[in-house]
Amino acid sequence: MNRQKGVSVFVMMIIMAVLILCAVIGLKVGPVYLEYMQIKKALVGIAESGELRSGSVNDVRKAFDRRAQVDSITEISSSDLEISKEGGDLVIAFAYPKKVPLFGNVSLLFDFAGSSKK
């Protein structure tokens, strides 16, 4: 008997469906993580800048608003920030949930939290 070896059309369709599902999830989740990283980068930049070490809470919020406008940060605003001093260092923290609809009634929920501490 001479049997053919290889991938059948059915198996190839299943592989393609899995790859397409992974691509859709990646394209929807990627921008969410990029914005989280932009927020964290902005907070670290504000906390490490020399001009705000003796600044008030209002000055920190204004600095975040400027960076948010430049970086197109829309998920949180300056009123969502928790600002404190720990050991003489400025610490800016944030937390927010993000719901990412995938398809139909299926969604992913992310709870992001971070601070300017390294």
Wavefront OBJ file of the C-alpha trace (Angstrom):
o trace
v 0.000 0.000 0.000
v 1.148 3.461 -0.858
v -0.114 5.995 1.770
v 0.347 9.669 1.270
v 1.895 11.632 4.102
v 1.312 15.281 4.910
v -1.191 17.720 6.338
v -4.818 17.364 5.289
v -6.976 20.315 4.321
v -9.003 19.940 7.524
v -5.937 20.136 9.766
v -4.643 23.099 7.746
v -7.949 24.933 8.284
v -7.770 24.320 12.047
v -4.202 25.633 12.170
v -5.219 28.742 10.209
v -8.194 29.365 12.539
v -5.933 29.201 15.604
v -3.404 31.557 13.993
v -6.135 34.047 13.054
v -7.550 33.948 16.605
v -4.082 34.625 18.046
v -3.582 37.513 15.610
v -6.942 39.094 16.524
v -6.173 38.861 20.239
v -2.687 40.294 19.698
v -3.977 43.218 17.651
v -6.574 44.097 20.278
v -4.373 43.618 23.363
v -1.184 45.209 22.003
v -2.394 48.844 22.058
v -3.714 48.401 25.608
v -0.274 47.370 26.870
v 1.431 50.111 24.874
v -0.708 52.762 26.545
v 0.022 51.242 29.971
v 3.735 51.471 29.230
v 3.329 55.112 28.100
v 1.564 55.987 31.356
v 4.281 54.312 33.419
v 7.019 56.064 31.399
v 5.338 59.440 31.901
v 5.077 58.937 35.658
v 8.697 57.847 36.001
v 9.765 60.883 33.960
v 7.774 63.246 36.143
v 9.051 61.714 39.380
v 12.693 61.839 38.245
v 12.603 65.377 36.881
v 14.486 67.766 39.144
v 11.989 70.595 38.881
v 9.193 68.739 40.691
v 11.080 67.497 43.761
v 9.728 70.392 45.807
v 6.607 70.873 43.671
v 3.068 70.619 44.887
v 0.476 68.000 44.010
v -1.092 70.487 41.618
v 2.260 70.918 39.794
v 2.547 67.137 39.380
v -0.975 66.920 37.989
v -0.262 69.723 35.500
v 2.967 67.988 34.418
v 1.055 64.749 33.848
v -1.623 66.567 31.835
v 1.078 68.002 29.558
v 2.710 64.594 29.036
v -0.673 62.925 28.530
v -1.546 65.418 25.817
v 1.758 64.855 23.999
v 1.658 61.045 24.344
v -2.115 60.777 23.637
v -2.866 59.124 26.973
v -6.633 58.871 27.354
v -7.188 56.017 29.836
v -6.467 58.013 32.979
v -6.414 61.673 33.866
v -4.383 63.608 36.383
v -7.208 63.322 38.936
v -6.746 59.512 38.936
v -3.161 59.749 40.207
v -2.171 59.033 43.809
v 0.742 61.297 44.719
v 2.866 60.842 47.838
v 6.410 61.179 49.142
v 8.342 58.202 50.459
v 11.725 58.843 51.989
v 12.008 62.218 50.294
v 11.238 60.749 46.851
v 8.127 61.608 44.892
v 5.935 58.546 44.234
v 3.092 58.712 41.742
v 0.780 55.690 41.538
v -2.167 54.748 39.344
v -4.634 51.894 38.882
v -7.364 51.354 36.314
v -9.335 48.532 34.694
v -9.519 48.099 30.911
v -12.096 45.940 29.151
v -11.138 44.800 25.640
v -13.987 43.374 23.533
v -12.797 40.497 21.323
v -15.837 39.292 19.405
v -19.513 38.828 20.182
v -19.986 38.809 23.927
v -16.396 37.746 24.678
v -14.129 40.304 26.335
v -10.846 40.436 28.216
v -10.542 42.442 31.447
v -7.178 43.853 32.515
v -6.475 45.488 35.883
v -3.465 47.720 35.430
v -1.593 49.259 38.355
v 1.787 50.886 38.589
v 3.847 53.577 40.174
v 6.837 55.730 39.469
v 8.993 53.609 41.813
v 11.440 51.325 40.031
l 1 2 3 4 5 6 7 8 9 10 11 12 13 14 15 16 17 18 19 20 21 22 23 24 25 26 27 28 29 30 31 32 33 34 35 36 37 38 39 40 41 42 43 44 45 46 47 48 49 50 51 52 53 54 55 56 57 58 59 60 61 62 63 64 65 66 67 68 69 70 71 72 73 74 75 76 77 78 79 80 81 82 83 84 85 86 87 88 89 90 91 92 93 94 95 96 97 98 99 100 101 102 103 104 105 106 107 108 109 110 111 112 113 114 115 116 117 118
